Amino acid sequence: MAELTPEKPIADDMDRVCREYLDYFLKIHQSGPTQIDSITMVIKAFGTYLQKSGIELIRINIEHVDEFLAMFNASYAKATQRLYRSFLRCFLRYLYNERNLIRRNLADLLISPPMYARAKPPQFLRPGEVRQLFNRLPRTTACELRTYAQVHLAYYLGLRPIEISRITLDDISFRKGLLELKNRKNNRPLQLPIPEDTLKAITAYIVGGRPKSHDRSVFLIFWPEPKPMSANLTGFYLTKALRDAGLPGTAYWLRHTFAQNMLEAGAGIFEIKEMMGHESIESTNNYLSVHVALMRRILFDETV
């Protein structure tokens, strides 16, 4: 299949590209004739705009896309504007990912004004910050071993401080490497595989830091006498670990980071919802909104 080149103006090829995109779209989506007609209308209007403006497909940029949408969507209701914007976004992603017909993935730059207004600063750790955190976590005292294990559980399993504080010795299968969460916010128990390094961190704390006690809770305070650690104290020590490593944020940033890691690994939004223990899909969407680019990909490409 021939690719467009700067010598081939969009007027000569847009109809062909549109047909090929619709064939591609129908193979991966179940869409009715009404939606297909709407997608065709948007793409053809975009092609007409490029032709009249003398813009070759390979040379389009986000300013061209924004200008087209501002004119094309002007007379439509807000909901229809969002729909047509999503149609164009999918088409741009196809041009970049599947056909290599444009030089940049413009789909990820196409943000509506409301989405831009709601965008928040990232509340999760970048890869370099994660390495910084674990490199600076001390493991000498009993308290440090406890915090090290708890950071592992928050980062690698996405657990809330209250869920970490409720783990008992009976919830962990060291032989199988499994953790059973019985008391979750969504009232749905879940078995989670424990990464090897996390299992080692828990074992190191139990063997070398956990005080002797008849209480079955894994994480205990040491003074004035051994007893289960509260959720608030767990959150305090997680946040302290971040601050001591020279990083901003709170205990929940570790949980946010877990959600982003799942998203980047290709997990679907419903899978993330179950792993995070959310009661509603809206809660999961809120977590994913801290990473604007990934949120756009999930919310517009995956049926929620």
Residue pairs with C-beta under 8 A, 6 or more apart in sequence:
1 20
1 99
3 99
3 100
3 101
4 10
4 13
4 17
4 56
4 57
4 58
4 101
5 58
6 56
6 58
6 59
8 56
9 51
9 56
10 47
10 50
10 51
10 55
10 56
10 57
11 47
11 51
13 57
14 43
14 44
14 47
14 50
14 51
14 57
15 44
15 47
17 47
17 57
17 95
17 99
17 101
18 40
18 43
18 44
18 47
20 99
21 43
21 91
21 94
22 36
22 39
22 40
24 94
24 98
25 31
25 36
25 39
25 90
25 94
26 36
31 39
38 83
38 84
38 87
39 87
39 91
42 72
42 84
42 87
42 88
42 91
43 87
43 88
43 91
45 68
45 72
46 68
46 72
46 88
46 91
49 64
49 68
49 71
49 72
50 56
50 57
50 60
50 64
53 64
55 64
57 95
57 101
57 102
58 101
58 102
58 103
59 103
60 102
60 106
61 104
61 106
62 106
62 109
62 110
65 88
65 92
65 106
65 109
65 110
66 110
68 88
69 81
69 84
69 85
69 88
72 84
73 80
73 81
73 84
73 85
76 84
81 112
82 112
85 110
85 112
86 300
88 110
89 107
89 110
89 296
89 300
90 107
90 300
90 301
92 102
92 105
92 106
92 107
92 110
93 105
93 107
95 101
95 102
96 102
96 104
96 105
96 106
96 107
97 105
107 296
108 293
108 296
108 297
110 296
111 119
111 292
111 296
115 292
115 296
118 289
119 289
119 292
120 289
120 290
122 290
122 291
123 249
123 252
123 253
123 256
123 290
124 253
124 256
124 257
124 259
124 260
124 290
124 291
125 133
125 247
125 249
125 253
125 254
125 257
129 247
130 155
130 257
132 245
132 246
132 247
133 151
133 241
133 242
133 245
133 247
134 151
135 245
136 244
136 245
136 246
137 144
137 147
137 148
137 151
137 241
137 245
138 144
138 148
139 145
139 148
139 204
141 209
142 205
142 208
142 209
142 210
142 211
142 222
143 209
143 222
143 237
144 209
145 201
145 204
145 205
145 208
145 209
146 205
146 209
146 210
146 219
146 229
146 237
147 237
147 238
147 240
147 241
148 201
148 204
148 205
149 198
149 201
149 202
149 204
149 205
149 219
150 164
150 219
150 234
150 237
150 238
151 238
151 241
151 254
152 195
152 197
152 198
152 201
152 202
153 159
153 164
153 167
153 198
153 202
154 161
154 164
154 238
154 251
154 254
154 255
154 258
155 254
155 257
155 258
156 195
156 197
156 198
156 258
157 179
157 192
157 194
157 198
157 258
158 254
158 255
158 258
158 259
158 262
158 275
158 276
159 181
159 255
160 185
160 231
160 252
160 255
160 277
161 231
161 232
161 234
161 235
161 238
161 251
162 231
162 234
163 181
163 183
163 184
163 277
164 219
164 231
164 234
165 217
165 219
165 228
165 229
165 230
165 231
165 233
165 234
166 183
166 217
166 231
167 179
167 181
167 217
167 218
167 219
168 216
168 217
168 218
169 206
169 216
169 217
169 218
170 216
171 179
171 180
171 181
171 182
171 218
172 178
172 179
172 180
172 194
172 202
172 218
173 179
173 180
174 199
174 203
177 193
177 194
177 196
177 199
178 191
178 192
178 193
178 194
179 191
179 192
179 193
179 194
180 189
180 190
180 191
180 192
181 189
181 190
181 191
181 192
181 277
182 189
184 190
184 277
185 277
185 278
185 279
186 277
186 278
186 279
188 274
188 277
190 274
190 275
190 277
192 275
194 202
202 218
205 218
206 218
210 218
210 219
210 220
211 220
211 222
211 226
212 226
213 220
213 226
213 227
215 226
215 227
215 228
217 228
217 229
219 228
219 229
219 234
220 226
220 227
220 228
220 229
221 227
221 228
221 229
221 233
234 251
235 250
235 251
236 251
238 250
238 251
238 254
239 249
239 250
239 251
242 248
242 249
242 250
242 251
242 253
242 254
255 276
255 287
256 287
256 290
258 276
259 272
259 276
259 284
259 287
259 288
260 288
260 290
260 291
260 294
262 271
262 272
262 275
263 272
263 288
263 291
263 294
263 298
264 294
267 275
268 302
269 281
269 284
269 285
269 288
269 298
269 299
269 302
269 304
270 281
272 284
272 287
272 288
273 281
273 283
273 284
276 283
276 284
276 287
278 284
278 287
281 304
285 295
285 299
285 304
288 294
288 295
288 298
288 299
289 295
